[in-house]
Amino acid sequence: MRTAIELLLIVAAIVAVVLGWNALGFSEGHAEEYEDEVMYVICDKGDHVNIRMFPNRKQEPIGYLEPGDKVFLDGQKKNGFVHCTGLSIEGGEGWVHTGYLVEDEPEYVNRTGTIVSRGRTAARKYVNGKRTRWLKPMATVRVYYWSFEWCVTNCGYVRSEFIELDGE
C-alpha cells in the first residue's frame, strides 16, 4: 500500500511529464510568459479615473488616470475592479473600475453627433453601467471621446454604433 506522499509524488511526476515543467512553475521566467491585456481609460476631458489600493470605492484614491491612458491588466478581477500594472504611481500598480476601460485607444473628437438607432438608446453612467437616461432617435449629442465600442457624450456613455458624428 502506498502512502499519500508517494501518491502525490507520482501524480506530480505524471503532470510534469505530460504538461512539462512549466505547468508546475519550475521553469525560470515563468511569470514573464504571461502577456498582459492592454486597456485604455475613457472618461470626460478634464475628468479622471481613480486608482485605488483595494478593489472598492470606499478606499481613498492613490492616484489618477487621464482619458487615453494605457493600463495593463494582470488578470485579477474583483467587485467590478481590475488590478492594473505599469501605472505612473509609486509602486506602479493598483485597482481601476472596469467601467472606465475600453479595448481601443479613445480619440478626442469634441463634435456633435446624431443618435441613429431605430429605437431609444441608453446613455449610461459609465461603460456597461446603469442607464441614466434614454436618447430618442435623431437626438443630437456632443461627443467628447470616441472609441470603437463606446463614446463619452454630454449625456453619458453611449455605444458608438448608435452615434453618427456630424460631418461624416
Secondary structure as a PSIPRED ss2 file (coil, helix, strand):
# PSIPRED VFORMAT (PSIPRED V4.0)

   1 M C   1.000  0.000  0.000
   2 R C   1.000  0.000  0.000
   3 T C   1.000  0.000  0.000
   4 A H   0.000  1.000  0.000
   5 I H   0.000  1.000  0.000
   6 E H   0.000  1.000  0.000
   7 L H   0.000  1.000  0.000
   8 L H   0.000  1.000  0.000
   9 L H   0.000  1.000  0.000
  10 I H   0.000  1.000  0.000
  11 V H   0.000  1.000  0.000
  12 A H   0.000  1.000  0.000
  13 A H   0.000  1.000  0.000
  14 I H   0.000  1.000  0.000
  15 V H   0.000  1.000  0.000
  16 A H   0.000  1.000  0.000
  17 V H   0.000  1.000  0.000
  18 V H   0.000  1.000  0.000
  19 L H   0.000  1.000  0.000
  20 G C   1.000  0.000  0.000
  21 W H   0.000  1.000  0.000
  22 N H   0.000  1.000  0.000
  23 A H   0.000  1.000  0.000
  24 L H   0.000  1.000  0.000
  25 G C   1.000  0.000  0.000
  26 F C   1.000  0.000  0.000
  27 S C   1.000  0.000  0.000
  28 E C   1.000  0.000  0.000
  29 G C   1.000  0.000  0.000
  30 H H   0.000  1.000  0.000
  31 A H   0.000  1.000  0.000
  32 E H   0.000  1.000  0.000
  33 E H   0.000  1.000  0.000
  34 Y C   1.000  0.000  0.000
  35 E C   1.000  0.000  0.000
  36 D C   1.000  0.000  0.000
  37 E E   0.000  0.000  1.000
  38 V E   0.000  0.000  1.000
  39 M E   0.000  0.000  1.000
  40 Y E   0.000  0.000  1.000
  41 V E   0.000  0.000  1.000
  42 I C   1.000  0.000  0.000
  43 C C   1.000  0.000  0.000
  44 D C   1.000  0.000  0.000
  45 K C   1.000  0.000  0.000
  46 G C   1.000  0.000  0.000
  47 D C   1.000  0.000  0.000
  48 H C   1.000  0.000  0.000
  49 V E   0.000  0.000  1.000
  50 N E   0.000  0.000  1.000
  51 I E   0.000  0.000  1.000
  52 R E   0.000  0.000  1.000
  53 M C   1.000  0.000  0.000
  54 F C   1.000  0.000  0.000
  55 P C   1.000  0.000  0.000
  56 N C   1.000  0.000  0.000
  57 R C   1.000  0.000  0.000
  58 K C   1.000  0.000  0.000
  59 Q C   1.000  0.000  0.000
  60 E C   1.000  0.000  0.000
  61 P E   0.000  0.000  1.000
  62 I E   0.000  0.000  1.000
  63 G E   0.000  0.000  1.000
  64 Y E   0.000  0.000  1.000
  65 L E   0.000  0.000  1.000
  66 E C   1.000  0.000  0.000
  67 P C   1.000  0.000  0.000
  68 G C   1.000  0.000  0.000
  69 D C   1.000  0.000  0.000
  70 K E   0.000  0.000  1.000
  71 V E   0.000  0.000  1.000
  72 F E   0.000  0.000  1.000
  73 L E   0.000  0.000  1.000
  74 D E   0.000  0.000  1.000
  75 G E   0.000  0.000  1.000
  76 Q E   0.000  0.000  1.000
  77 K E   0.000  0.000  1.000
  78 K E   0.000  0.000  1.000
  79 N C   1.000  0.000  0.000
  80 G C   1.000  0.000  0.000
  81 F E   0.000  0.000  1.000
  82 V E   0.000  0.000  1.000
  83 H E   0.000  0.000  1.000
  84 C E   0.000  0.000  1.000
  85 T E   0.000  0.000  1.000
  86 G C   1.000  0.000  0.000
  87 L C   1.000  0.000  0.000
  88 S C   1.000  0.000  0.000
  89 I C   1.000  0.000  0.000
  90 E C   1.000  0.000  0.000
  91 G C   1.000  0.000  0.000
  92 G C   1.000  0.000  0.000
  93 E E   0.000  0.000  1.000
  94 G E   0.000  0.000  1.000
  95 W E   0.000  0.000  1.000
  96 V E   0.000  0.000  1.000
  97 H E   0.000  0.000  1.000
  98 T H   0.000  1.000  0.000
  99 G H   0.000  1.000  0.000
 100 Y H   0.000  1.000  0.000
 101 L E   0.000  0.000  1.000
 102 V E   0.000  0.000  1.000
 103 E C   1.000  0.000  0.000
 104 D C   1.000  0.000  0.000
 105 E C   1.000  0.000  0.000
 106 P C   1.000  0.000  0.000
 107 E E   0.000  0.000  1.000
 108 Y E   0.000  0.000  1.000
 109 V E   0.000  0.000  1.000
 110 N E   0.000  0.000  1.000
 111 R E   0.000  0.000  1.000
 112 T E   0.000  0.000  1.000
 113 G E   0.000  0.000  1.000
 114 T E   0.000  0.000  1.000
 115 I E   0.000  0.000  1.000
 116 V C   1.000  0.000  0.000
 117 S C   1.000  0.000  0.000
 118 R C   1.000  0.000  0.000
 119 G C   1.000  0.000  0.000
 120 R C   1.000  0.000  0.000
 121 T E   0.000  0.000  1.000
 122 A E   0.000  0.000  1.000
 123 A E   0.000  0.000  1.000
 124 R E   0.000  0.000  1.000
 125 K C   1.000  0.000  0.000
 126 Y C   1.000  0.000  0.000
 127 V C   1.000  0.000  0.000
 128 N C   1.000  0.000  0.000
 129 G C   1.000  0.000  0.000
 130 K C   1.000  0.000  0.000
 131 R E   0.000  0.000  1.000
 132 T E   0.000  0.000  1.000
 133 R E   0.000  0.000  1.000
 134 W E   0.000  0.000  1.000
 135 L E   0.000  0.000  1.000
 136 K C   1.000  0.000  0.000
 137 P C   1.000  0.000  0.000
 138 M C   1.000  0.000  0.000
 139 A C   1.000  0.000  0.000
 140 T E   0.000  0.000  1.000
 141 V E   0.000  0.000  1.000
 142 R E   0.000  0.000  1.000
 143 V E   0.000  0.000  1.000
 144 Y E   0.000  0.000  1.000
 145 Y E   0.000  0.000  1.000
 146 W E   0.000  0.000  1.000
 147 S C   1.000  0.000  0.000
 148 F C   1.000  0.000  0.000
 149 E C   1.000  0.000  0.000
 150 W E   0.000  0.000  1.000
 151 C E   0.000  0.000  1.000
 152 V E   0.000  0.000  1.000
 153 T E   0.000  0.000  1.000
 154 N C   1.000  0.000  0.000
 155 C C   1.000  0.000  0.000
 156 G E   0.000  0.000  1.000
 157 Y E   0.000  0.000  1.000
 158 V E   0.000  0.000  1.000
 159 R E   0.000  0.000  1.000
 160 S H   0.000  1.000  0.000
 161 E H   0.000  1.000  0.000
 162 F H   0.000  1.000  0.000
 163 I E   0.000  0.000  1.000
 164 E E   0.000  0.000  1.000
 165 L E   0.000  0.000  1.000
 166 D C   1.000  0.000  0.000
 167 G C   1.000  0.000  0.000
 168 E C   1.000  0.000  0.000
